[in-house]
Amino acid sequence: MPVRVHLDDLLHARRMTLTDLAQAVDITLANLSILKTGKAKAIRFSTLEAICRVLECQPGDLLAFIDEEGGGE
């Protein structure tokens, strides 16, 4: 998938676990895990907003588009 999720990096930088984030955002751990592993097909803007608010980041810090044809990030 050409969109990568950098949730692990953000959590590590903030010394926060996926469980902590799930509780703070009020999302199930299973759904957050699906997002973290890049298996999610979509994300609601309200969920993205909540994650960014808790992690004090911008959506671009969390998501990156990878041009698989061009090979760059």
C-alpha positions, -999 to 999 in steps of 0.1 A, spaced: 0 0 0 14 34 -9 4 50 24 26 42 53 17 48 90 45 59 113 26 53 145 53 31 161 78 59 157 55 85 172 46 63 201 82 55 208 92 91 207 65 99 233 72 68 254 36 58 250 21 23 244 -5 14 219 -28 5 248 -23 40 263 -31 56 229 -62 34 224 -75 45 258 -68 82 252 -84 82 218 -113 59 228 -106 34 200 -103 -3 204 -68 -17 206 -77 -41 177 -86 -12 154 -56 8 164 -34 -22 157 -49 -25 122 -40 11 116 -5 6 130 3 -24 108 -8 -6 77 -37 -29 71 -64 -3 75 -83 7 43 -95 40 57 -93 63 87 -120 87 99 -110 123 102 -123 123 137 -100 94 146 -70 111 129 -78 143 147 -79 125 181 -46 107 174 -29 139 164 -43 157 194 -30 130 219 4 126 201 7 164 195 15 158 159 3 167 124 -13 142 100 18 143 79 38 131 109 16 100 111 10 92 74 34 92 44 27 86 8 52 63 -9 54 66 -46 60 29 -55 65 37 -91 91 64 -84 106 46 -54 107 77 -32 91 88 0 
